[in-house]
Amino acid sequence: MKKKFFLPLLLSGLVWFSACDSNNDDTGTAKMQVRMTDAPGDYDEVNVDIKSVQVHKETDGDESGWITLDEINPGVYNLLDFANGRDTLLASSTLPAGRISQIRLILGNNNSLKLKNGEVKRLKTPSGQTSGVKLQINADLESDVTYVLLLDFDAAKSIVARGNGQYNLKPVVRTITQAVAGGIKGKVTPAEYKPGVYVISAANDTIGGFANDAGDFLIKGVPAGTYTVKFYTEGDAHNKTVENVSISQDQIKDLGTVVLE
């Protein structure tokens, strides 16, 4: 495809390309992000060492159902950095569509608490480093939809004084799963035109991809809203625009067959 297909969009707004799959591809997957936020606690720092994040695809506790999220940001996180509506991305992955029952955080040894007087205490986690901190989710992931799983730590309730000047970390976490983006699919004809497909918001932010040899297209990760969908062909000879395409956050909108004149 020649550069002139997308230069007008580059000049008019932010352009980025999502995964664009055909109906011949395996679309039985969903994208998930795991993000962390926190309720304030009466400490200067609550540092949690996160090594890995896993989700469980079964409801019967079968260990073989655990899937490790492959895009992980391991490290020591101060929970209090993410209070008052702030959050951070822990991990993300493409997962098989279907029900997930649990999430498990594998913690390291570098967990600590900084008191208001500046004293730093080591936090002991009785099971975090071995079996992991398990949390119930029970959410259904639909194919091609993007989800955010928010881990809402309660720093105050997660710190347990042991009575000897020492402290345990027993995470109290609320889980919130929400679909945050859907997508657009369809088929163009004649298929041999192989157009570029651009999904354009009112602010001129653009998500794009391409139809395949059979004319099928699927643009994933489209946030809820109303869009203009433009089809660009080589030489600008068979372009087409579809206005007012409404997308919900948990829906793959099917445009059906789009005829390029």
Secondary structure, 3 states (H helix, E strand, C coil): CCHHHCHHHHHHCCEEECCECCCCCCCCEEEEEEEEEEECCCCCEEEEEEEEEEEECCCCCCHHHEEECCEECCEEEEHHHHECCCCEEEEEEEEECEEEEEEEEEECCCCEEECCCCCEEEEECCCCCCCCEEEEEEEEECCCCEEEEEEEEEHHHHEEECCCCCEEECCCEEEEEEEEEEEEEEEEECHHHCCEEEEECCCCCEEEEECCCCCEEEEEEEECEEEEEEEECHHHCCCEEEEEEEECCCCEEEEEEEECC
